Amino acid sequence: MAAPTLNATLDAMLALLLVEDRALGLEFTEGAFLIRLPTTRRIAERLGVPHYYVLPLIGALEADGLLTRAERVGIRTTP
């Protein structure tokens, strides 16, 4: 089983939000807004891979400052 690419992972996130859920979860803070993203398990399920294949890709986005992960809260875009 091949690991998914970053582009495939981002496509899966968007497909889950816009096609399956047909909704965006938004949080507004002072001077910014955050988009709530699907869980790594849902993303992995959409891609047909174990969730631990998705974790390094999400971690890379987090390291670049694009996403923020919080346990029991979820994944969000970074303001």
C-alpha positions as CSV (number, residue, x, y, z in Angstrom):
1,M,0.0,0.0,0.0
2,A,1.5,3.3,-1.1
3,A,1.5,6.3,1.2
4,P,-0.8,9.1,0.0
5,T,0.7,12.3,-1.4
6,L,0.2,15.7,0.2
7,N,-2.0,16.8,-2.7
8,A,-4.2,13.6,-2.4
9,T,-4.5,14.3,1.4
10,L,-5.6,17.9,0.8
11,D,-8.0,16.8,-1.9
12,A,-9.5,14.3,0.5
13,M,-9.9,17.0,3.2
14,L,-11.8,19.2,0.8
15,A,-13.9,16.4,-0.6
16,L,-15.0,15.4,2.9
17,L,-15.9,19.0,3.8
18,L,-17.5,20.1,0.6
19,V,-18.9,16.9,-1.0
20,E,-19.7,14.6,1.9
21,D,-20.4,17.0,4.7
22,R,-21.5,19.9,2.5
23,A,-20.5,22.2,5.3
24,L,-17.6,24.2,6.6
25,G,-16.9,24.6,10.4
26,L,-15.6,28.1,11.0
27,E,-14.3,29.7,14.1
28,F,-13.8,33.5,14.3
29,T,-11.2,35.0,16.5
30,E,-10.0,38.6,16.7
31,G,-8.4,39.3,13.3
32,A,-8.7,35.8,11.9
33,F,-10.9,32.8,11.2
34,L,-10.1,29.1,11.5
35,I,-11.5,26.3,9.4
36,R,-12.2,23.0,11.2
37,L,-10.8,20.1,9.2
38,P,-11.8,16.4,9.2
39,T,-10.0,14.0,11.6
40,T,-7.0,12.1,10.4
41,R,-9.1,8.9,10.6
42,R,-11.8,10.3,8.3
43,I,-9.1,11.5,5.9
44,A,-7.4,8.1,5.9
45,E,-10.7,6.3,5.4
46,R,-11.4,8.5,2.3
47,L,-7.9,7.7,1.0
48,G,-8.2,4.0,1.8
49,V,-5.1,3.9,3.9
50,P,-4.4,3.4,7.7
51,H,-4.6,6.7,9.6
52,Y,-0.9,6.5,10.5
53,Y,-0.1,7.2,6.8
54,V,-1.8,10.5,7.1
55,L,-0.2,11.6,10.3
56,P,3.2,12.6,8.8
57,L,1.5,14.7,6.2
58,I,-0.6,16.5,8.7
59,G,2.5,16.9,10.9
60,A,4.4,18.5,7.9
61,L,1.5,21.0,7.4
62,E,1.6,21.7,11.2
63,A,5.4,22.2,11.1
64,D,5.0,24.7,8.3
65,G,2.5,26.6,10.4
66,L,-0.5,26.0,8.2
67,L,-2.4,23.8,10.6
68,T,-2.9,23.5,14.3
69,R,-3.7,20.2,16.0
70,A,-5.1,19.8,19.5
71,E,-5.9,16.6,21.2
72,R,-9.7,16.1,21.6
73,V,-10.3,19.4,19.7
74,G,-9.2,18.5,16.2
75,I,-7.3,19.9,13.3
76,R,-7.8,23.6,12.3
77,T,-6.1,26.0,10.0
78,T,-3.7,28.4,11.7
79,P,-4.7,32.0,11.9
